Amino acid sequence: MLLKELSGLTSPLNDQQIGQLQQAVAELSPQQLAWISGYFWGLSQSPTTTAASPSADAQASPNHTLTIIYASQTGNAKGVAEALHHDAQAAGIPAKLVAADNYKGKQLSKESHVVIVASTNGEGEPPDNAIALHEFLQSKKAPKLDHLHYAVLSLGDSSYEYFCQTGKDFDTFLQKLGAKPMVARLDCDVDYEATASAWREQTLAEVKQHFQASGDAQVVPIRQTAAATSAYTKQSPYEAELLTCQRITGRGSDKAVYHLEFDLGDSGIQYQPGDAFGVWYQNDPELADAILARVGLNGDESIEIDGRAISIREALIEHYEITVSNPQQIVALAALTENDALTALTEDKATLRDYANQTQVIDVLSLADVQLHAEQLQSVLRRLTPRLYSIASSQAEVEDEVHLTVGLVAYEQAQGALRQGGASGFLTQRADAIGSVKVFVEHNDNFKLPDNDETPIIMIGPGTGIAPFRAFLQEREQREASGDNWLFFGDRTFTDDFLYQVEWQQYLKSGLLTRMDVAFSRDQAEKVYVQHRLLERASEVWQWLSNGAYVYVCGDANRMAKDVHDALIHIAQHQGQLSREDAETFINELRKDKRYQRDVY
C-alpha cells in the first residue's frame, strides 16, 4: 500500500502520525527509503522498544515537536521560517514546517512548542494564507492552550500605521488562550536579517532547554541533506545581464514605464507565473554625493559594515537606503539634531508618517540642516533591501529570460529638484551602463494560476499591475489551457498608456483572451477606473464566479485594490441577492479557497 493511501482506519497509526511520516519521507530517494524500512524493521524486533499505540491518552497528550508556522504573503516570512526550521534540524531539535493555510487550528491543542513567523498585509490584515487561522484563534472554537509554549516573530514596515499587526494579533490571541511565550515577540522592520537571525538563535536555545529539561524529546544532531533549490538566493544573488530596457509608454504620457528583459544564462534559476523578481540595486552616485555634501562629509570617511571598513560614499551607494525616508529615521534625526521642525513632526504620528512617505532622505536632512559625522549619518539610515517586481513572463515561453514591467518613480521636489525612486531609477536609467544586475527569484505561493487548466480566470491589473497577467497568458498558451481568460486593464490614456496593447490584441484574435475591458481615466470628462468596469459587467462577473472562476488583482494597494474589493462585494451583494455581511463573507471565503488572490503594493 502506498503511504499516501494510508488512513487512520486502515493502519495502526493515527492521522497525526501518518502526516508526520508522510512529511518525513517526502524527499527521500528509493535507496534511502529502503534503508529506513530495514531500520524500522530492526527497531520493531528489539525487546527494549515499546510501540506507541494510538490510545485516547496518547492522542490527548501534546506533540513534543517544535512546530513552525509561517504566515507569508510575498515569501519573506516563509524564508525566515525555513531558516529557523533548518537551524532546528541542525541542532537536533525535532521540528516541522507548515504554511498557515495547511495548518488546522485545533491541532494547537496537541502541540507543546510552536513558533509563528508572520508578515502583515495591507492595513494590518493577515496574509491570505493565514486568514483562516487568524479567524479561528479569535473564535469560540479555539481551544484552551495552557500547555502550549510559543514564540512569535513579526515582519513589517514601520512606514505603515499597522506595523507588524498580524504578529501582534497572534501573540495576543495565544496569550488569551493561556499559552506561554518562550521569548518576547520580535517585531522586525524591512531590514530584518540580523535581528531575525539573533532571535532564531535565542528561540532555539530556549526550545532546546525546554526539551532537555522535560525529557520530552531527545536532542541529537541531525545530518543535513542538500535541498533541491536554486543556488541563487536573496543572500547570494545571481548577476544577470540586462538585455533590453525599452520604454513602452508614449511620448505624450506623463508616466515612464519600461519593459526589461534579463538573461538568466546557465544559472538554473526557475520561476513560475506569479513569482517575483528580487533586484539588489545601486543608489545614484550623484544623490550620494549630494547627501554627503549636505551633512559636511567628503565621502572618504571610513565606517564599518559587517565587520569590514569601507568609505561612507561606497556605503551610501551600495549598502544603505538613501531615497525613501521613514518615521524612525526622522525621530532619530530629531533626537540627534534637536531640530525644532523635525521635533514638531514627531509629535503627531499620522503627520510624521505622511511626511516620511512623501519625502526623500536628502530633503529630511535639508530640513535638519546639520553637520554629521560619518557614524552619525550611518546610524540614522536603514540598510538597503532589494525591491521585488512581479515577473511579466512565463519561463515556458521565454526560457532563460525574465521580463519585468517597471514604472519609473520620478517627481519634482517643492524647490524644483528632481527626485527618482532608488530601484526604478537604477533599472531604467543606470543599469544598462553597468551591464549586470544582482537578482533572485522570490516564489509567491499566494498568487498562482489554478492547477486545473479548464478553470476560468478574471485578471484585474491597471498600470504596471498588468505584469503578472502577461505571464499568466503566456503560460496558459504554452499549456494549451482551455479555461476562459478575462482581463481588466486601466491607465490614463489609450494613446500613450496602453501597455502591451499589440499583445492583448493578438491574444483576443487567437481566442486565448476571451474578453478584455479597459478603463482609460483621462480619455473622457468623468474618471473611469477598473472598478467601474467591473460594476458595469456585474452580471457577467457574477456568472463567471458562479462557474468557479478565480479572481486576481495586482497593483496599487492604497486605492485600486480597496476599490476593486468593494466592487466585488457589491457584485456579490446585488447579483447574489446577499446581505452586505453575507457578501463580505462570500468574498472572504473566496480568499480562503485561493479563488481570490492579490499581489498589491
C-alpha positions in Angstrom: 0.0 0.0 0.0 1.3 3.5 -0.9 1.9 5.8 2.0 -0.4 8.4 0.6 -3.2 5.8 0.7 -2.9 5.3 4.4 -5.6 6.5 6.8 -6.3 6.1 10.4 -8.9 3.4 9.5 -6.6 1.2 7.5 -3.4 1.4 9.6 -2.3 1.2 13.2 -1.2 4.8 13.0 -3.3 7.8 13.9 -3.8 10.7 11.4 -1.2 12.8 13.1 1.4 10.1 12.9 0.6 9.4 9.3 1.0 13.1 8.5 4.4 13.2 10.3 5.6 10.0 8.5 4.5 11.4 5.1 6.3 14.6 5.7 9.5 12.8 6.9 9.8 10.6 3.7 8.6 13.1 1.1 12.1 14.0 -0.1 13.8 10.6 0.4 15.2 8.6 -2.5 14.2 5.0 -3.2 17.6 3.9 -1.7 17.1 5.9 1.4 13.5 4.6 1.8 14.8 1.0 1.5 17.4 1.7 4.2 14.8 3.2 6.5 12.4 0.3 6.1 15.1 -2.1 7.3 16.0 0.2 10.1 12.4 0.4 11.3 12.0 -3.4 11.0 15.1 -3.8 13.2 13.6 -1.4 15.8 10.4 -3.5 15.8 12.3 -6.6 16.7 14.1 -5.0 19.6 12.7 -6.1 23.0 13.6 -2.7 24.5 11.4 -0.9 22.0 7.8 0.0 23.0 5.4 0.6 20.2 3.3 3.7 20.5 -0.4 2.9 20.4 -2.9 5.4 19.2 -4.8 5.4 22.5 -7.0 8.2 23.7 -4.4 9.2 26.2 -1.6 9.3 23.6 -3.7 11.4 21.3 -4.7 13.8 24.1 -1.1 14.5 25.1 0.9 17.3 23.5 3.1 16.6 20.5 6.6 17.2 21.7 7.9 18.7 18.5 8.7 22.3 17.5 6.0 23.3 15.0 7.0 26.3 12.9 4.0 28.0 11.2 4.6 30.7 8.6 2.0 33.4 7.5 3.6 34.8 4.4 2.3 36.9 1.5 5.4 37.5 -0.6 7.8 35.0 0.8 9.8 36.9 3.5 8.1 35.2 6.4 8.4 31.8 4.7 12.2 32.4 4.2 12.7 33.2 7.9 10.6 30.1 8.9 12.6 27.9 6.6 15.9 29.2 8.1 14.5 28.5 11.6 13.5 25.0 10.6 16.9 24.4 9.1 18.6 25.6 12.3 16.4 23.5 14.4 17.2 20.4 12.4 20.9 21.1 12.6 20.6 21.5 16.3 18.9 18.1 16.6 15.5 19.6 17.6 12.5 17.7 16.3 10.8 20.3 14.1 8.2 20.5 11.3 7.5 23.4 9.0 4.0 24.2 7.8 2.2 27.0 5.9 -0.6 28.6 7.9 -3.2 27.6 5.3 -2.2 24.0 5.7 -2.5 24.0 9.5 -5.7 23.2 11.3 -6.1 25.5 14.3 -7.5 22.6 16.5 -4.1 20.9 16.2 -2.7 23.5 18.6 -4.2 21.6 21.5 -1.8 18.7 20.6 1.3 20.9 20.3 3.8 21.6 23.0 6.0 24.2 21.3 5.0 26.5 18.4 6.7 29.3 16.6 4.7 31.6 14.3 6.5 33.8 11.8 4.0 36.3 10.4 4.1 39.1 7.9 1.4 41.8 7.7 -0.7 42.5 4.6 -2.4 45.7 3.6 -3.8 47.7 6.6 -3.0 45.3 9.4 -4.5 42.3 7.6 -3.1 38.8 7.8 -1.6 37.3 4.7 -4.0 35.4 2.5 -2.6 32.1 3.7 -3.3 32.9 7.3 -6.8 34.3 7.2 -8.5 31.0 8.4 -6.0 30.5 11.3 -6.3 34.2 12.3 -10.1 33.9 12.4 -10.1 30.6 14.2 -7.9 31.9 17.1 -10.5 34.6 17.7 -13.5 32.3 17.6 -15.3 30.3 20.2 -13.9 27.2 18.7 -10.3 28.0 19.7 -9.1 25.5 22.4 -7.5 26.4 25.8 -3.8 26.3 25.3 -2.5 26.3 28.9 0.1 23.6 28.0 1.5 25.4 24.9 4.8 27.3 24.8 5.1 29.6 21.8 7.1 32.4 20.2 6.1 35.0 17.5 8.3 36.8 15.0 6.6 39.6 13.1 7.8 41.1 9.8 6.6 44.5 8.7 7.4 48.0 7.5 7.4 50.8 10.1 6.4 53.2 7.5 2.9 51.8 7.7 0.4 52.5 10.5 -0.3 48.9 11.4 3.3 47.9 11.8 3.6 44.1 12.3 -0.1 43.9 13.3 -0.6 40.2 12.3 2.2 39.1 14.6 0.9 41.2 17.4 -2.5 39.7 16.8 -1.2 36.1 17.0 0.7 37.0 20.2 -2.5 38.4 21.8 -4.7 35.5 20.7 -2.3 32.8 22.0 -1.9 34.6 25.4 -5.6 34.9 25.8 -6.0 31.2 25.2 -3.5 30.6 28.0 -0.3 29.8 26.0 3.0 30.9 27.5 5.6 32.9 25.5 9.1 31.3 25.5 10.7 34.5 24.4 9.4 38.0 23.8 7.7 38.7 20.4 10.1 40.4 18.0 8.7 43.0 15.5 11.1 43.4 12.6 11.4 46.2 10.1 12.3 45.9 6.5 15.9 45.3 7.3 15.2 42.3 9.4 18.0 39.8 8.6 20.4 40.5 11.5 17.7 40.8 14.2 15.7 37.8 13.0 18.9 35.7 13.0 19.7 36.6 16.6 16.0 35.9 17.6 16.1 32.5 15.9 19.2 31.6 17.9 17.7 32.7 21.2 14.4 30.9 20.5 16.0 27.6 19.6 18.2 27.8 22.7 15.0 28.2 24.8 13.3 25.3 23.0 16.3 23.1 23.4 16.4 23.8 27.1 12.6 23.1 27.4 13.0 19.7 25.7 16.1 18.7 27.6 14.6 19.7 31.0 11.4 17.8 30.4 12.9 14.8 28.7 10.1 15.2 26.1 12.4 14.9 23.1 15.9 13.7 22.6 18.0 16.4 21.1 20.5 14.7 18.7 22.4 16.5 15.9 20.8 15.6 12.6 22.8 15.2 9.4 21.6 17.6 6.8 20.9 16.7 3.1 21.1 19.3 0.4 17.8 20.7 -0.7 16.9 20.8 -4.4 16.7 24.5 -4.6 18.5 27.2 -6.7 22.0 28.1 -5.7 21.0 31.8 -6.0 19.0 33.5 -3.3 18.4 36.8 -1.7 21.6 36.4 0.3 23.5 35.0 -2.7 22.1 36.6 -5.8 22.8 35.9 -9.5 24.4 38.6 -11.7 22.1 38.7 -14.7 22.8 40.6 -17.9 20.2 43.2 -18.8 19.3 42.5 -22.4 16.5 45.0 -23.0 15.3 48.2 -21.4 12.6 49.8 -23.6 10.1 52.5 -22.8 6.6 51.3 -23.6 4.6 54.4 -22.8 4.2 57.1 -25.5 5.9 60.4 -25.7 2.7 62.2 -24.6 2.5 60.2 -21.4 3.5 61.8 -18.1 4.5 58.2 -16.9 7.6 56.4 -18.0 7.0 52.7 -18.0 9.7 50.3 -19.3 9.8 46.7 -20.4 13.0 45.0 -19.2 14.5 41.6 -20.2 17.2 39.8 -18.2 19.3 36.8 -19.3 19.5 34.0 -16.7 22.2 32.2 -18.7 23.1 28.8 -17.2 22.1 29.8 -13.7 19.4 27.1 -13.5 17.0 29.6 -11.9 13.4 28.5 -12.2 10.3 30.6 -11.7 6.5 30.3 -12.1 3.9 32.9 -13.2 3.0 34.9 -10.1 6.5 34.8 -8.7 8.5 38.0 -8.0 12.0 39.0 -9.2 14.2 40.5 -6.5 16.6 43.2 -7.5 19.6 44.4 -5.5 20.1 47.9 -6.9 22.8 50.6 -6.5 21.9 54.1 -5.5 22.6 57.1 -7.7 26.2 58.3 -7.0 25.1 61.9 -7.6 22.5 61.5 -4.9 25.0 60.0 -2.5 27.4 62.9 -3.2 24.6 65.4 -2.5 23.8 63.8 0.8 27.4 63.8 1.8 27.8 67.5 0.9 24.6 68.3 2.8 26.0 66.9 6.1 29.5 68.1 5.6 31.3 64.9 4.6 33.7 64.4 1.7 32.9 60.7 1.2 36.3 59.2 2.1 35.5 58.8 5.8 35.7 55.2 6.9 32.8 53.3 8.6 32.4 49.6 9.5 29.8 47.4 7.8 29.5 43.7 8.5 33.0 43.6 10.0 34.8 45.4 7.3 35.8 49.0 6.8 34.6 50.9 3.7 34.1 54.5 2.8 30.9 56.3 3.7 30.4 57.1 0.0 30.6 53.4 -1.0 28.2 52.6 1.8 25.6 55.1 0.6 25.7 53.8 -3.0 25.7 50.0 -2.2 24.5 49.3 1.3 22.0 51.9 2.6 18.6 53.2 1.7 19.1 56.8 0.7 15.9 57.5 -1.2 12.8 56.5 0.8 12.6 58.1 4.3 10.8 56.5 7.2 9.3 57.7 10.6 12.0 56.1 12.7 14.7 57.9 10.8 13.1 61.3 11.3 12.6 60.5 15.0 16.3 59.6 15.3 17.4 62.7 13.4 15.2 64.9 15.6 16.8 63.5 18.7 20.3 63.8 17.3 20.0 67.3 16.0 17.4 68.8 18.4 15.9 70.4 15.3 12.6 72.2 16.1 11.0 71.4 12.7 11.8 67.7 12.9 10.8 67.6 16.6 7.4 69.1 15.7 6.9 66.4 13.0 7.4 63.6 15.6 4.6 64.9 17.8 1.9 63.5 15.6 2.2 60.0 14.2 -0.1 60.5 11.3 1.6 63.7 10.1 5.0 62.0 10.6 4.0 59.0 8.6 2.6 61.1 5.7 5.7 63.3 5.6 8.1 60.3 5.6 6.1 58.6 2.8 6.4 61.7 0.6 9.9 62.8 1.4 13.4 61.5 0.4 16.3 61.3 2.8 18.1 64.3 1.4 15.0 66.5 1.9 14.8 65.4 5.6 18.5 66.2 6.0 17.9 69.6 4.3 15.2 70.4 6.8 17.5 69.4 9.7 20.4 71.5 8.2 23.0 70.0 10.4 26.6 68.7 10.1 27.1 65.0 10.9 30.0 62.6 11.5 30.1 59.6 9.2 29.0 57.3 12.0 26.1 59.6 12.9 24.8 59.5 9.3 25.2 55.8 9.2 23.2 55.4 12.5 20.1 57.1 11.0 20.0 55.1 7.8 18.3 51.8 7.1 20.2 49.0 5.3 19.4 48.6 1.7 16.8 45.9 0.9 16.0 44.5 -2.5 13.0 45.6 -4.5 10.5 42.9 -5.7 8.9 43.1 -9.1 6.1 40.9 -10.4 7.5 38.8 -13.2 6.0 39.6 -16.6 6.9 36.4 -18.4 6.4 32.7 -18.4 9.5 30.6 -18.4 7.7 28.1 -20.6 7.8 30.7 -23.3 10.9 32.8 -22.7 13.1 30.1 -21.3 16.3 31.5 -19.8 14.9 35.1 -19.6 12.9 37.1 -17.1 10.8 40.0 -18.1 9.7 42.9 -15.9 7.4 45.9 -16.3 8.9 48.8 -14.3 7.4 52.3 -13.8 10.0 54.9 -13.2 9.2 56.8 -9.9 10.1 60.4 -10.7 8.8 63.7 -9.5 9.9 67.3 -8.9 10.5 68.3 -5.3 9.0 71.6 -4.0 12.2 73.5 -4.6 12.4 72.2 -8.1 14.9 69.3 -7.6 14.3 66.1 -9.5 13.8 63.0 -7.3 13.7 59.4 -8.6 13.0 56.1 -7.0 16.0 54.1 -5.9 15.3 50.8 -7.7 13.3 52.1 -10.7 15.9 54.8 -11.3 18.7 52.3 -11.3 16.9 49.8 -13.5 15.7 52.2 -16.1 18.4 54.9 -16.1 21.7 53.3 -15.0 21.7 49.5 -15.0 22.3 49.3 -18.8 25.6 51.0 -18.4 26.7 48.7 -15.6 25.6 45.7 -17.6 24.6 43.2 -14.9 22.2 43.3 -12.0 22.2 41.2 -8.8 18.9 39.3 -8.8 17.0 36.4 -7.3 13.5 34.8 -7.6 11.1 35.2 -4.7 8.4 32.4 -5.0 4.9 33.6 -4.2 2.6 30.7 -3.4 -0.3 33.1 -2.8 -0.5 34.3 -6.5 -0.7 31.2 -8.7 -2.7 30.0 -11.6 -5.3 27.3 -10.9 -4.0 23.7 -11.2 -7.0 22.9 -13.4 -6.4 24.4 -16.9 -10.2 24.4 -17.5 -10.8 26.9 -14.7 -11.8 30.4 -15.9 -9.8 33.3 -14.5 -10.5 37.1 -14.1 -7.4 39.3 -14.1 -7.6 42.9 -12.8 -4.3 44.8 -13.4 -4.2 48.5 -14.0 -0.9 50.2 -14.8 2.2 48.1 -14.1 -0.2 45.7 -12.3 -0.6 44.2 -15.7 2.8 42.5 -15.4 1.9 39.1 -13.9 -1.1 38.7 -16.2 1.2 38.8 -19.2 3.0 35.9 -17.6 -0.4 34.1 -16.9 -1.5 34.3 -20.5 1.9 33.2 -21.9 1.8 30.2 -19.5 -1.8 29.3 -20.4 -1.0 29.5 -24.1 2.0 27.2 -23.6 -0.1 24.7 -21.6 -2.9 24.9 -24.1 -5.3 25.6 -21.2 -8.9 25.6 -22.2 -10.2 27.9 -19.4 -11.6 31.3 -20.3 -9.5 34.4 -19.6 -10.9 37.8 -18.9 -8.6 40.8 -18.4 -9.4 44.2 -16.9 -6.8 46.9 -17.6 -6.8 50.6 -16.8 -4.4 53.5 -17.2 -4.6 57.2 -18.1 -4.9 57.4 -21.9 -5.5 54.9 -24.7 -3.0 56.6 -27.0 0.1 56.7 -24.7 -0.6 54.3 -21.7 -2.0 51.1 -23.2 0.8 48.8 -22.1 1.4 45.7 -24.3 -1.6 46.7 -26.5 -0.4 44.7 -29.5 0.0 41.5 -27.4 -3.5 41.8 -26.0 -5.0 42.3 -29.5 -3.2 39.2 -30.7 -4.5 37.2 -27.8 -8.0 38.4 -28.4 -7.7 37.4 -32.1 -6.4 34.0 -31.3 -9.1 33.4 -28.7 -6.7 32.9 -25.8 -8.0 36.1 -24.2 -11.8 35.5 -24.0 -12.6 39.2 -23.3 -10.9 42.4 -22.3 -12.3 45.5 -20.6 -10.3 48.7 -20.5 -10.6 51.9 -18.5 -8.7 55.0 -19.5 -9.3 57.6 -16.8 -8.4 60.7 -18.8 -10.0 60.0 -22.1 -13.3 61.4 -21.1 -14.7 64.1 -18.8 -15.5 61.7 -16.0 -12.8 59.5 -14.5 -13.3 55.8 -15.2 -11.3 53.1 -13.4 -11.2 49.3 -13.5 -13.7 49.0 -10.6 -16.2 50.9 -12.6 -15.8 48.4 -15.5 -16.3 45.6 -13.0 -19.6 47.1 -11.8 -20.7 47.7 -15.4 -20.1 44.0 -16.1 -21.6 42.8 -12.7 -23.9 40.2 -14.1 -21.2 38.6 -16.2 -18.7 38.7 -13.4 -21.1 37.0 -11.1 -21.8 34.4 -13.7 -18.0 33.7 -14.0 -17.7 33.4 -10.2 -20.7 31.1 -10.2 -18.8 28.9 -12.7 -15.8 28.7 -10.5 -13.7 31.5 -11.8 -10.6 32.6 -9.9 -10.1 36.4 -9.5 -6.6 38.0 -9.5 -5.8 41.6 -8.6 -2.4 43.2 -9.0 -1.3 46.8 -8.5 -1.8 49.7 -6.1 -2.8 48.7 -2.6 -3.8 52.1 -1.2 -6.7 52.8 -3.6 -7.2 50.5 -6.5 -7.2 47.2 -4.6 -9.6 48.6 -2.0 -12.0 49.9 -4.6 -11.9 46.6 -6.5 -12.5 44.7 -3.3 -15.6 46.9 -2.6 -16.8 46.4 -6.2 -16.6 42.6 -5.8 -18.6 42.8 -2.5 -21.2 45.0 -4.2 -21.4 42.4 -7.1 -21.9 39.5 -4.7 -24.5 41.5 -2.7 -26.6 42.6 -5.6 -26.1 39.8 -8.1 -26.2 37.1 -5.5 -29.0 38.6 -3.5 -26.9 38.6 -0.4 -26.8 40.9 2.6 -23.7 43.1 3.0 -22.4 40.8 5.7 -23.0 37.7 3.7 -21.4 39.2 0.6 -18.3 40.1 2.6 -18.3 36.5 3.9 -18.6 35.2 0.4 -15.6 37.2 -0.8 -13.6 36.3 2.2 -14.3 32.6 1.5 -13.0 33.1 -2.0 -9.7 34.3 -0.5 -9.5 31.3 1.9 -10.2 29.0 -1.1 -7.4 30.8 -3.1 -10.0 31.8 -5.7 -9.4 35.5 -4.9 -5.7 36.3 -4.9 -3.9 39.6 -4.7 -0.4 40.9 -5.4 -0.7 44.5 -4.2 1.9 47.0 -3.1 
